[in-house]
């Protein structure tokens, strides 16, 4: 269908709806029309389109100049209020909508209602209009967010009933009030067939109330309830039975309650029921499947823990596979293809002695040949001088024998070297499989924490957001170990995050911060994950310089947030200086960061990184300072491997951190030196490479310098330390110099 034509049809239908609601206000003032318009605009409709349609529909319902002027005044108030909220970038909550609604009707209250008694009555009717506005806004917002696939709460069903009531009142006051009966029959039968008997009964009650108010005949309410009850009891797949039951019950209840209904009203009811029967079955089946196809997020929540359990089991299986591979490679390393002397002695006898025409004394004696082989292996290469006396006296072809012995030993050494290389590779692979198996197993244990959800909290958050004018599609509150961990919200793209953070604090009494943001499940929405705010944050500064006459610095540093609660900062000083040292220290930090990102503990990370470095063909080491601080608790672990002294500055106190472990990649059995401290607001951590500390001949001088800089910002402090170190070295950088300064600050 052409887009312009579809838009025209949509606006025409909207005008008809507004006309029906205008008709509901002719005899009794319920403000259905203006409440519906304000709710439409609040939920995304264009104000400059909807308001003129509202004025036009009002003229169709009751044309007079005074009403045109009052409607134009009300429209101006609504438009001005909404555009002011856009300009001020503040969403309208329910209280603001109510105030706008009252102001829009203020002109009529002041100018058209003259007596005090009527003004009080009119004000009470405006108050009722505010309540209806809230109902309309709630229903439209949920339709917009959920569609009709989702199961609705009792509160939402009640508000939908208010909307049906208002439209039925409007239908009964149009030019053809008999359309009320047509829509009544069709709605009751369609809802019973497509949804449920209970929904059919609820709709019947609301239609009955609307008819009773409009036709001033409360016996009509009894007729509506009776018809709804009969249809609900008959409910089946045969529409003809529903058609007959609805029409017969309508006639019988009308006669029983002596309801004064015209023949045209009866024909309208029958026509509505007939339209229901004549509709293609496929249309109703599609509508039914669309309505009852519920997309509940409960199943998604169940899948979360199920997926975590499956992932954990898969990781444990992978860990077992790696352990099996480790054992296979280790056993392969033991299977050395070392061939003993007997084998080579027999080879020599076949090659030399058996083919020799001279039958010498002791010719082909295995023991003599083994003795010659042993001498050759001991010396590396055998000559006639090295031959044993008994062999020299008895063997005529001694030179050929010695040449053959040397050839055989050459083959032997080649096999030994090949076997040695193969064994070393097998041992390396065995060690790597063992380390990776431990890493995978440790990662699996992290998944032991079960994720649970707080549905009560989710509903409270959703309701509070709605009261601030923020329509939230979905709220998921994640709990780990029964403690609130994070909250995911699916929100409109144009919502104000500051207001969301305020709402979360009001509901949970906990501060949150914005985490990940992704596209939402619906167009125009985004999913934002909010995490509990941590108590601390860090400021850092780093300054360094390379060794004199060197193009590269062998020192590298890193400051990274490995997860939302932990920050890692480190200095790696590769052995020597230049490009080679820089690359090695950078690679070391990259590997360590990757391990920490997995959520593994510090000691486990360092031990495995050390094992990986030991497998390098070239001996190269790295001195390392690592700090990991938990921004929630303030606990900090510092690991020092072969590095120079570090410091913690706390007010006037200076805490020295001495290295006690060897550099990474030097020893197989290495246990990291882990120092733990609880940090407080204003603490400094100072990491220095050996190029800086060595420039201070007396350690006390360095300590005095640090005390004098305690009030500087981290970047200025790091720069001042390095510049003072260069000054101490007569402005000659004898080694790479790096200073990394971290300051812990408490968040407000």
C-alpha positions in Angstrom: 0.0 0.0 0.0 1.2 3.5 -0.8 2.7 5.1 2.3 0.8 8.4 1.9 -2.5 6.5 1.5 -1.8 4.5 4.6 -1.0 7.6 6.6 -4.2 9.2 5.4 -6.2 6.2 6.5 -4.5 6.2 9.9 -5.3 9.9 10.5 -8.9 9.3 9.3 -9.3 6.5 11.8 -7.8 8.7 14.5 -10.3 11.4 13.7 -13.2 9.0 13.9 -11.9 7.8 17.3 -11.6 11.4 18.6 -15.1 12.1 17.2 -16.5 9.2 19.2 -14.8 10.4 22.4 -16.1 13.9 21.7 -19.6 12.5 21.6 -19.0 11.0 25.0 -18.7 14.5 26.4 -21.9 16.0 25.0 -24.3 15.1 27.8 -21.8 14.3 30.6 -18.4 15.9 31.0 -15.8 13.1 31.3 -13.0 14.7 29.2 -12.3 11.5 27.4 -11.3 13.2 24.2 -8.6 15.6 25.6 -7.3 12.8 28.0 -6.9 10.5 25.0 -5.1 13.2 22.9 -2.6 14.1 25.7 -1.9 10.4 26.3 -1.3 10.0 22.5 1.2 12.9 22.4 3.0 11.6 25.6 3.5 8.3 23.9 5.1 9.6 20.7 2.4 11.0 18.5 3.1 14.3 16.6 1.5 17.2 18.5 1.1 19.4 15.5 -0.9 16.6 13.8 -3.0 15.2 16.6 -4.2 18.5 18.1 -5.7 19.9 14.8 -7.5 16.5 14.3 -8.9 16.8 17.8 -10.3 20.3 17.0 -11.8 19.1 13.7 -13.4 16.1 15.4 -14.8 18.4 18.1 -16.5 20.5 15.4 -18.0 17.4 13.8 -19.5 16.4 17.2 -20.8 19.8 18.2 -20.1 22.8 16.0 -20.2 26.2 17.7 -17.8 29.1 17.8 -17.4 29.2 21.6 -16.4 25.5 21.6 -13.9 26.1 18.7 -12.3 28.9 20.7 -12.1 26.9 23.9 -10.7 23.8 22.1 -8.1 26.1 20.4 -7.1 27.5 23.8 -6.8 24.0 25.3 -4.7 22.8 22.3 -2.4 25.8 22.6 -1.7 25.0 26.3 -1.0 21.4 25.5 1.3 22.2 22.6 3.2 24.8 24.6 3.7 22.5 27.6 5.0 19.6 25.5 7.4 21.8 23.5 8.6 23.4 26.7 9.5 20.0 28.1 11.4 19.2 25.0 13.3 22.5 25.1 14.1 22.0 28.8 15.0 18.3 28.2 12.9 17.1 31.1 10.3 14.3 30.6 6.8 14.9 31.8 5.7 12.7 34.6 2.1 11.9 35.7 1.9 15.0 37.9 3.0 17.3 35.1 0.5 15.7 32.8 -2.3 16.3 35.3 -1.3 20.0 35.7 -1.3 20.4 31.9 -4.7 18.8 31.7 -6.1 21.2 34.4 -4.6 24.3 32.7 -6.0 23.2 29.3 -9.5 23.2 30.8 -9.0 26.3 33.0 -10.4 28.7 30.3 -13.8 27.0 30.3 -13.7 26.9 34.1 -13.2 30.6 34.3 -15.2 31.9 31.4 -18.1 29.5 30.9 -19.0 28.2 34.3 -20.3 31.2 36.3 -21.8 30.0 39.5 -19.6 28.7 42.4 -21.6 25.4 42.7 -21.1 24.7 39.0 -17.4 25.6 39.3 -16.9 23.0 42.1 -18.8 20.4 40.1 -16.7 21.2 37.0 -13.4 21.0 39.0 -14.4 17.6 40.3 -15.1 16.5 36.7 -11.6 17.8 35.7 -10.2 15.7 38.5 -12.0 12.7 37.1 -10.5 13.6 33.7 -7.0 13.5 35.2 -7.7 10.0 36.5 -8.9 9.0 33.0 -5.8 10.6 31.5 -3.6 8.5 33.7 -5.5 5.3 32.7 -5.2 6.2 29.0 -1.5 6.9 29.3 -0.9 3.7 31.1 -2.7 1.6 28.5 -1.1 3.3 25.5 2.4 3.0 27.0 1.9 -0.7 27.6 0.5 -1.2 24.2 3.5 0.6 22.7 6.0 -1.4 24.7 4.4 -4.8 24.9 2.0 -4.9 21.9 -0.8 -7.4 22.7 1.4 -10.5 23.0 2.2 -10.0 26.7 0.1 -11.0 29.6 -1.3 -8.0 31.3 -1.5 -7.4 35.1 -4.8 -6.8 36.9 -4.1 -3.0 37.0 -3.5 -2.9 33.2 -6.7 -4.9 32.5 -8.7 -2.4 34.7 -7.3 0.6 32.8 -8.1 -1.2 29.4 -11.6 -1.5 30.7 -11.8 2.2 31.4 -10.7 2.8 27.8 -13.4 0.5 26.4 -16.0 2.2 28.6 -15.1 5.6 27.3 -15.3 4.5 23.6 -18.6 2.8 24.2 -20.0 5.9 25.9 -18.9 7.8 22.8 -20.6 5.4 20.4 -23.9 5.6 22.2 -23.9 9.4 21.7 -23.0 9.5 18.0 -25.5 10.2 15.2 -26.3 6.5 15.1 -26.3 5.3 18.7 -27.3 1.8 17.5 -23.7 1.3 16.5 -23.2 0.7 20.3 -25.0 -2.6 19.9 -23.2 -3.6 16.8 -19.7 -3.1 18.4 -21.0 -4.8 21.7 -21.9 -8.0 19.9 -18.7 -8.1 17.8 -16.4 -7.3 20.7 -17.9 -9.9 23.1 -17.8 -12.7 20.6 -14.3 -11.9 19.2 -12.7 -11.5 22.7 -14.3 -14.8 23.9 -13.1 -16.7 20.8 -9.6 -15.2 20.6 -8.7 -14.6 24.2 -10.6 -16.1 27.2 -14.0 -16.4 28.8 -12.9 -14.2 31.8 -11.8 -11.4 29.4 -15.2 -11.7 27.7 -17.0 -11.3 31.0 -14.9 -8.3 32.0 -15.5 -6.5 28.7 -19.2 -7.2 28.9 -19.3 -5.5 32.3 -17.5 -2.4 31.0 -19.8 -2.2 28.0 -22.8 -2.6 30.3 -21.6 0.3 32.5 -21.1 2.4 29.4 -24.7 1.6 28.1 -26.2 2.2 31.5 -24.6 5.7 31.8 -25.4 6.7 28.2 -28.9 5.3 27.9 -29.7 6.0 31.6 -31.0 2.4 31.9 -29.1 0.4 34.4 -31.1 -2.7 33.4 -28.9 -2.7 30.3 -25.9 -3.5 32.6 -27.7 -6.7 33.7 -28.4 -7.6 30.0 -24.7 -7.1 29.1 -23.5 -9.2 32.0 -26.0 -11.9 31.2 -25.0 -12.1 27.5 -21.3 -12.1 28.4 -21.9 -14.9 30.9 -23.7 -17.1 28.3 -21.1 -16.5 25.6 -18.3 -17.3 28.1 -20.0 -20.6 29.1 -20.6 -21.6 25.5 -17.0 -20.8 24.3 -16.0 -23.3 21.6 -14.5 -23.4 18.2 -17.9 -23.4 16.5 -18.8 -19.8 15.8 -22.4 -20.6 14.9 -23.1 -21.8 18.4 -21.6 -18.6 19.8 -23.7 -16.6 17.3 -26.9 -18.3 18.4 -26.1 -18.1 22.1 -25.3 -14.4 21.9 -28.5 -13.5 20.0 -30.9 -15.7 22.0 -29.5 -14.5 25.3 -29.7 -10.9 24.2 -33.4 -11.3 23.3 -34.3 -13.2 26.4 -32.5 -11.0 28.9 -33.9 -7.8 27.2 -37.4 -9.3 27.6 -36.8 -10.4 31.1 -35.4 -7.1 32.3 -38.0 -5.2 30.2 -35.2 -3.2 28.5 -36.7 -0.6 26.2 -34.8 -1.4 23.0 -35.8 -0.6 19.4 -35.9 -3.1 16.6 -33.0 -1.2 15.0 -30.9 -1.9 18.1 -31.8 -5.6 17.9 -30.8 -5.7 14.2 -27.5 -3.9 15.0 -26.7 -6.5 17.6 -27.5 -9.4 15.2 -25.4 -7.7 12.5 -22.4 -7.4 14.8 -22.7 -11.1 15.7 -23.1 -12.0 12.0 -20.0 -10.1 10.9 -18.1 -12.1 13.5 -19.4 -15.4 12.0 -18.6 -14.3 8.4 -15.0 -13.2 9.0 -12.5 -15.7 7.5 -11.4 -18.2 10.1 -7.8 -17.6 9.2 -8.0 -14.0 10.3 -9.4 -15.0 13.7 -6.8 -17.8 14.1 -4.0 -15.4 13.3 -5.3 -12.9 15.7 -5.7 -15.6 18.4 -2.2 -16.9 17.9 -0.8 -13.4 18.0 -2.6 -12.6 21.3 -1.8 -15.7 23.2 1.8 -16.0 22.0 3.3 -14.7 25.2 6.9 -13.7 25.3 7.7 -14.0 29.0 11.1 -13.0 30.2 10.9 -15.6 32.9 12.1 -18.3 30.5 15.0 -16.1 29.5 16.0 -15.8 33.2 15.9 -19.6 33.6 18.1 -19.9 30.5 20.8 -17.7 32.1 21.7 -20.1 34.8 21.2 -23.1 32.5 23.6 -21.6 30.1 26.1 -20.9 32.8 25.9 -24.5 34.0 26.4 -25.9 30.5 29.4 -23.6 30.0 30.9 -24.6 33.3 30.5 -28.3 32.4 32.0 -27.8 29.0 35.0 -25.9 30.5 35.6 -28.7 33.0 35.5 -31.3 30.2 38.0 -29.2 28.2 40.2 -29.0 31.3 40.1 -32.8 31.6 41.0 -33.1 27.9 44.0 -30.8 28.4 45.2 -32.9 31.4 45.0 -36.0 29.2 47.1 -34.3 26.5 49.6 -33.2 29.2 50.0 -36.9 30.3 50.4 -38.0 26.7 53.1 -35.5 25.9 54.9 -36.3 29.2 54.9 -40.0 28.4 56.2 -39.3 24.9 59.1 -37.4 26.4 60.1 -40.5 28.3 60.1 -42.7 25.2 63.6 -41.8 24.2 64.8 -43.8 21.2 68.2 -44.4 22.7 69.7 -47.5 21.0 72.2 -49.4 23.3 75.8 -50.6 22.4 74.6 -54.2 21.6 72.6 -52.9 18.6 75.5 -50.9 17.2 78.0 -53.7 17.9 75.9 -56.1 15.8 75.7 -53.5 13.1 79.5 -53.1 13.0 80.0 -56.9 13.0 77.6 -57.2 10.0 79.2 -54.3 8.1 82.9 -55.1 8.7 83.8 -58.5 10.3 81.4 -60.8 8.5 82.4 -59.5 5.1 86.2 -59.6 6.0 88.2 -62.3 4.2 90.9 -62.3 6.9 89.9 -64.5 9.8 91.8 -62.7 12.6 92.2 -63.7 16.1 89.0 -62.7 18.0 87.4 -61.7 14.7 83.8 -60.7 15.2 84.0 -60.7 19.0 81.1 -58.6 20.2 82.9 -57.6 23.4 85.9 -56.2 21.5 83.6 -54.2 19.2 81.6 -52.8 22.2 84.9 -51.7 23.7 85.8 -49.9 20.5 82.4 -48.2 20.4 82.8 -47.1 24.1 86.1 -45.5 23.4 84.8 -43.7 20.3 81.8 -42.3 22.2 84.0 -41.1 25.1 86.4 -39.3 22.8 83.9 -38.2 20.2 86.0 -39.5 17.3 88.4 -42.5 17.4 91.8 -42.9 15.7 94.2 -45.8 15.4 96.2 -44.5 18.4 93.0 -44.9 20.6 92.5 -48.5 19.5 92.9 -51.1 22.3 96.2 -53.2 22.1 94.4 -56.6 21.6 92.5 -55.2 18.6 95.6 -53.7 17.1 97.5 -57.0 17.3 94.7 -59.2 16.1 92.8 -57.2 13.4 94.2 -56.9 9.9 91.5 -54.5 8.7 91.8 -52.1 11.7 91.5 -48.8 9.8 88.2 -49.9 8.1 86.9 -51.0 11.5 87.7 -47.6 13.1 86.2 -45.7 10.1 83.0 -47.8 10.4 82.9 -47.2 14.2 83.1 -43.4 13.7 80.3 -43.5 11.1 78.1 -45.6 13.4 78.7 -43.2 16.3 77.8 -40.2 14.1 74.5 -41.8 13.4 74.1 -42.5 17.1 74.7 -38.9 18.1 72.2 -37.7 15.4 69.6 -39.9 16.9 70.4 -38.9 20.4 70.1 -35.2 19.5 66.9 -35.6 17.6 65.4 -37.6 20.5 66.5 -34.9 22.9 64.9 -32.2 20.9 61.7 -34.2 20.6 61.6 -34.9 24.3 62.1 -31.2 25.1 59.2 -30.2 22.8 57.0 -32.8 24.4 57.8 -31.5 27.9 57.1 -28.0 26.8 53.8 -29.0 25.3 53.0 -31.0 28.4 53.7 -28.0 30.6 51.6 -25.7 28.5 48.7 -28.2 28.5 48.9 -28.4 32.3 48.9 -24.6 32.7 46.1 -24.0 30.2 44.1 -26.8 32.0 44.5 -25.0 35.3 43.4 -21.7 33.7 40.3 -23.3 32.1 39.4 -25.1 35.4 39.8 -21.8 37.4 37.5 -20.1 34.8 34.9 -22.8 35.3 34.9 -22.3 39.1 34.0 -18.6 38.5 30.7 -19.8 37.0 29.7 -21.5 40.3 27.9 -18.3 41.4 24.2 -18.6 40.6 22.3 -15.7 39.1 18.9 -15.0 40.6 16.3 -12.2 39.9 14.1 -9.9 42.0 10.8 -9.6 40.2 9.3 -7.4 43.0 12.1 -4.9 42.6 11.8 -5.0 38.8 8.1 -4.0 39.0 8.8 -1.2 41.5 11.5 0.2 39.2 9.2 0.0 36.2 6.4 1.7 38.0 8.7 4.5 39.3 10.1 5.1 35.9 6.6 5.3 34.4 5.6 7.9 37.1 8.5 10.0 35.8 7.3 9.7 32.2 9.9 7.0 31.2 8.4 4.0 29.4 10.6 1.0 30.2 10.1 -2.1 28.1 11.9 -4.5 30.4 13.7 -4.5 33.7 16.0 -7.3 34.9 17.5 -7.1 38.3 20.5 -9.5 38.6 21.4 -10.9 42.0 24.6 -12.8 42.8 24.7 -14.7 46.1 21.3 -13.0 46.8 22.9 -9.5 46.6 21.9 -7.0 44.0 24.6 -6.9 41.4 23.3 -5.1 38.3 20.1 -3.9 36.6 19.4 -4.0 32.9 16.8 -1.6 31.5 15.4 -1.4 27.9 14.6 2.3 27.5 13.6 4.7 24.7 16.6 6.2 22.8 15.7 9.7 23.8 15.3 9.1 27.6 17.4 11.0 30.1 19.9 8.6 31.9 20.3 11.0 34.8 16.6 10.7 35.7 16.9 6.9 35.4 19.9 6.9 37.9 17.9 9.0 40.3 15.0 6.6 40.1 17.2 3.6 40.7 18.6 5.3 43.8 15.1 6.1 45.1 14.0 2.5 44.7 17.1 0.6 45.8 18.8 3.2 48.0 22.0 2.3 46.2 24.0 4.4 43.8 24.4 3.1 40.2 26.6 3.9 37.3 26.1 3.3 33.6 27.7 0.2 32.2 27.2 -1.5 28.8 24.8 0.0 26.2 23.4 -2.0 23.3 20.5 -1.8 20.8 17.2 -2.9 22.3 14.8 -5.7 21.2 12.5 -3.0 19.8 13.3 -0.3 17.3 13.9 3.0 18.9 15.0 1.4 22.2 18.3 0.7 23.8 19.3 -1.7 26.6 21.5 -0.2 29.3 23.1 -2.2 32.1 23.6 -0.3 35.3 26.1 -1.5 37.9 26.4 -0.6 41.6 28.7 2.3 42.0 32.0 1.6 43.6 33.3 3.5 46.5 36.7 4.5 45.1 38.3 5.7 41.9 41.9 6.3 40.8 43.9 9.1 39.3 47.2 8.2 37.7 50.2 9.8 36.1 53.2 8.3 34.3 56.4 9.8 33.1 59.6 8.2 31.7 62.6 8.5 29.5 64.8 6.1 27.6 68.4 5.4 28.2 71.0 7.8 26.7 71.8 6.8 23.0 68.9 4.3 22.9 66.0 4.6 20.5 63.6 2.5 22.7 62.8 2.3 26.4 62.8 -1.2 27.9 60.2 0.0 30.5 56.5 -0.3 29.8 53.5 0.5 32.0 49.8 -0.3 32.0 46.8 1.0 33.8 43.6 -0.8 32.9 40.2 -1.6 34.4 40.2 -5.4 34.2 36.5 -5.5 35.4 34.0 -3.1 36.8 35.4 -3.5 40.4 39.2 -4.0 39.9 41.9 -1.8 38.4 45.3 -3.2 37.5 48.4 -0.9 37.2 51.9 -2.2 36.5 55.5 -1.4 35.4 57.5 -4.0 33.5 61.2 -3.5 33.2 62.7 -5.9 30.5 66.2 -7.1 31.0 68.6 -4.6 29.3 67.4 -1.7 27.2 66.3 -1.0 23.6 63.8 -2.5 21.3 64.3 -6.1 22.5 63.7 -5.2 26.2 60.8 -3.0 25.3 59.1 -5.8 23.3 59.6 -8.4 26.0 58.3 -6.2 28.8 55.3 -5.1 26.7 54.5 -8.7 25.8 54.7 -9.7 29.5 52.2 -7.0 30.5 49.8 -8.0 27.7 49.8 -11.6 28.8 49.3 -10.6 32.5 46.4 -8.3 31.5 44.7 -11.1 29.6 45.0 -13.4 32.6 43.5 -10.7 34.9 40.6 -10.1 32.5 39.6 -13.7 33.0 39.0 -12.9 36.7 41.7 -15.2 38.0 43.5 -14.4 41.3 46.8 -12.6 41.2 49.1 -15.4 42.4 47.6 -17.9 39.9 48.1 -15.4 37.1 51.8 -14.6 37.9 52.7 -18.3 38.4 51.3 -19.3 35.0 52.9 -16.3 33.2 56.2 -17.2 34.7 55.8 -20.8 33.4 55.0 -19.5 29.9 58.1 -17.2 29.9 60.3 -20.2 31.0 59.5 -21.9 27.7 61.1 -19.2 25.7 64.2 -20.4 23.8 66.2 -17.3 24.8 66.9 -16.5 28.4 65.4 -13.1 29.1 63.8 -11.8 32.3 61.4 -9.1 33.3 61.3 -7.2 36.6 57.7 -6.5 37.4 55.5 -4.3 39.7 51.8 -5.1 39.7 49.0 -3.5 41.8 45.4 -4.6 41.7 42.9 -2.5 43.7 39.3 -3.4 44.4 37.4 -0.1 44.0 34.6 -1.4 46.1 36.5 -2.5 49.2 39.7 -0.5 48.8 41.8 -3.7 49.2 45.0 -3.6 47.1 47.3 -6.5 46.3 50.8 -5.6 45.2 53.1 -8.2 43.5 56.8 -7.5 43.2 59.1 -9.7 41.1 62.7 -8.6 41.0 61.7 -4.9 40.8 63.1 -1.9 42.7 61.6 -0.5 45.9 58.0 1.0 45.7 56.2 3.3 48.1 52.7 4.0 49.6 52.3 7.6 50.7 49.6 8.1 53.4 49.6 11.6 54.8 53.0 12.0 56.5 53.6 8.3 56.6 55.8 6.5 54.0 55.3 2.7 53.6 58.2 1.0 51.8 57.4 -2.0 49.6 60.6 -4.2 49.3 61.0 -6.8 46.5 61.5 -10.4 47.7 60.9 -12.5 44.6 63.1 -13.1 41.5 62.2 -11.6 38.1 59.7 -13.3 35.9 61.1 -16.1 33.6 64.1 -16.9 35.8 63.1 -19.7 38.1 60.7 -22.6 37.6 59.5 -22.8 41.1 58.6 -19.2 41.8 56.1 -17.9 44.4 55.1 -14.3 43.9 55.6 -11.8 46.7 52.1 -10.6 47.4 51.6 -7.6 49.7 48.1 -6.6 50.7 46.9 -3.2 52.0 43.6 -1.5 52.6 43.7 1.9 50.9 41.9 5.0 52.0 41.0 8.3 50.3 44.1 10.3 49.4 46.6 7.4 49.4 49.4 7.4 46.8 51.1 4.3 45.3 54.5 5.0 43.6 56.1 2.4 41.3 59.6 3.2 40.1 61.9 1.4 37.7 65.5 0.7 38.7 66.8 3.5 36.5 65.1 6.0 38.9 65.9 4.3 42.2 69.6 3.8 41.2 70.0 7.5 40.6 69.4 8.2 44.3 72.6 7.0 46.0 70.9 7.3 49.5 67.4 5.9 49.9 66.6 8.5 52.5 67.0 11.2 49.8 64.3 9.5 47.7 62.0 9.2 50.6 62.4 12.9 51.4 61.6 13.8 47.8 58.4 11.8 47.9 57.3 13.3 51.2 57.8 16.8 49.7 55.5 15.9 46.7 52.6 14.4 48.6 50.1 17.1 47.7 50.9 17.1 43.9 48.6 15.6 41.3 49.9 12.1 40.1 51.1 13.3 36.7 53.1 16.2 38.1 54.5 13.9 40.8 55.7 11.3 38.3 57.3 13.9 36.1 59.1 15.6 39.1 60.5 12.2 40.3 62.0 11.4 36.9 63.4 14.9 36.4 65.0 14.8 39.8 66.5 11.3 39.0 68.0 12.7 35.7 69.4 15.6 37.7 71.0 13.2 40.1 72.6 11.4 37.2 74.3 14.7 35.9 71.6 14.9 33.2 72.7 11.6 31.7 70.2 8.9 31.6 72.3 5.8 32.4 69.2 3.5 32.2 65.6 3.6 31.2 63.6 5.6 33.8 59.8 5.3 34.5 57.7 6.5 37.4 54.0 5.5 37.8 51.9 7.3 40.4 48.4 6.2 41.5 46.2 8.2 43.7 43.1 6.7 45.4 40.1 9.0 45.7 36.7 8.4 47.3 33.7 9.0 45.0 31.1 11.5 46.2 
